[in-house]
Amino acid sequence: MGKAVGFFRTSSLQILAVLFALVLWAQVHGQGTGSISMDVPLQVEGLSSGIAIVNNLPDHVRITVSGLQARLNTLTPGDVRVPLDMSHVSKPGVLDQALEISAIRLPIGLSITKLQPDRLQVQLDRIVQRMINVKPRIDTPQGWEVRDLQIQPLQVMLEGPEVWLEALLEVETTLVHPQPVEGPFRFQVSVESPSGKAIRVVDPQKKLLLRGMLVPAADGGRAKEAGEKR
């Protein structure tokens, strides 16, 4: 009798386990599958500090994700990153780099079926330092002109991709606004890094001295920045 009861209990537990598994399967698979497309961020990884990317890469990559509809409904672009692995790069050049689907992390139950673009051309250059001429910027008041304009030092050290620094002839100071009073003036100014370029001032805390003489314009003048051609 005891064996019969034990067998019955064992069989009941096995049946309950099977039923529980069937319920879970029905909950998951009963919701169906689907696919969605979205733009997700491209993330450069492993790039050496002595190398820079000098061409424009897309900020986002379009992916198509397939899998359980319940998981797709909660997936957002912020949950996914497309890595661009640059850890193997050690010198300048042009690289045709594949984007690896296997490197993209997704929640369980989802997979990527399409990646666009799936390859990128990457242009790389070495990071160097160069002394670059400084161009002062002055907002000259209406009816006045600047004479004996000087900037010290005449050059600053910049750091950035070699190809960009070779083409850079000068860098501008921050704009100053002298008061319309005749006589000498002096300002402490800093250098503005070229907009949109991965170029920086090596010593960003260093101040430059800008000085000159403000006098009434002989012809009545007009407001302009110092250095502008007449």
NORUR-V373447 format. One record per backbone hydrogen bond with DSSP energy under -0.5 kcal/mol. CO is the residue of the C=O (numbers start at 1). NH is the residue of the N-H. E is the energy in kcal/mol with one decimal. If there is no record, write none. Layout:
# NORUR-V373447
co->(CO	CO)
nh->(NH	NH)
e->(E	E)
This chain:
# NORUR-V373447
co->(1	2	3	4	5	6	7	8	9	10	11	12	13	14	15	16	17	18	19	20	21	22	23	24	25	26	28	29	32	34	36	38	38	40	41	42	43	45	48	50	52	52	55	59	61	61	62	63	64	64	65	66	67	68	68	69	70	71	71	72	76	77	80	81	82	83	84	84	86	93	95	95	97	98	99	100	101	103	107	109	111	114	116	118	120	120	122	122	123	123	124	125	126	128	130	130	132	133	134	135	137	138	138	140	141	143	145	147	150	152	154	156	156	157	158	159	160	161	161	162	163	164	165	167	169	171	172	174	176	179	183	185	187	187	189	190	191	194	197	200	201	202	203	208	208	209	210	211	212	213	213	214	215	217	224	225)
nh->(5	6	7	8	9	10	11	12	13	14	15	16	17	18	19	20	21	22	23	24	25	26	27	28	29	30	31	32	69	67	65	40	63	61	82	44	84	86	51	127	54	125	57	42	40	63	116	38	113	114	36	111	34	71	72	73	74	74	75	75	79	80	41	83	43	85	45	86	89	124	97	122	120	100	101	103	104	105	110	68	66	64	62	99	97	122	95	124	54	55	93	52	162	160	132	158	156	171	136	173	176	140	226	224	144	217	215	213	211	209	134	132	158	202	130	200	128	164	165	166	167	168	168	169	133	135	192	137	139	181	214	212	189	210	208	174	193	197	199	159	204	204	206	189	210	152	187	150	185	147	215	183	145	220	140	228)
e->(-2.2	-2.4	-2.6	-2.3	-2.6	-2.5	-2.7	-2.4	-2.4	-2.1	-2.3	-2.5	-2.2	-2.2	-2.6	-2.7	-2.3	-2.3	-2.3	-2.3	-2.5	-2.3	-2.3	-2.2	-2.8	-1.5	-0.8	-1.1	-2.2	-2.2	-3.1	-0.6	-2.7	-2.8	-2.5	-0.5	-2.8	-3.5	-1.6	-2.3	-0.5	-2.4	-0.6	-2.6	-2.7	-0.5	-2.9	-2.2	-2.7	-1.2	-2.3	-2.5	-2.4	-0.5	-2.2	-2.2	-0.6	-0.7	-0.6	-0.9	-2.2	-1.2	-0.6	-0.7	-2.6	-0.6	-2.6	-0.6	-1.7	-3.2	-0.9	-3.4	-2.8	-0.6	-0.6	-1.1	-1.6	-0.5	-1.5	-1.3	-3.1	-2.4	-2.7	-2.8	-3.1	-0.6	-3.1	-0.5	-2.5	-0.7	-1.8	-2.7	-2.2	-2.2	-0.6	-3.0	-2.1	-2.3	-0.6	-2.0	-1.6	-1.3	-1.8	-1.1	-1.8	-2.5	-2.5	-2.8	-2.3	-3.0	-2.5	-2.8	-0.6	-2.3	-2.4	-2.6	-2.7	-0.6	-2.1	-2.2	-0.7	-0.6	-0.6	-0.7	-0.8	-2.7	-2.6	-0.5	-2.9	-2.8	-2.7	-1.8	-0.6	-3.2	-3.3	-2.0	-0.6	-1.5	-1.8	-2.8	-0.6	-0.5	-1.5	-2.7	-0.6	-2.3	-3.0	-3.0	-2.3	-2.9	-0.6	-2.4	-2.9	-1.3	-2.8	-1.8)
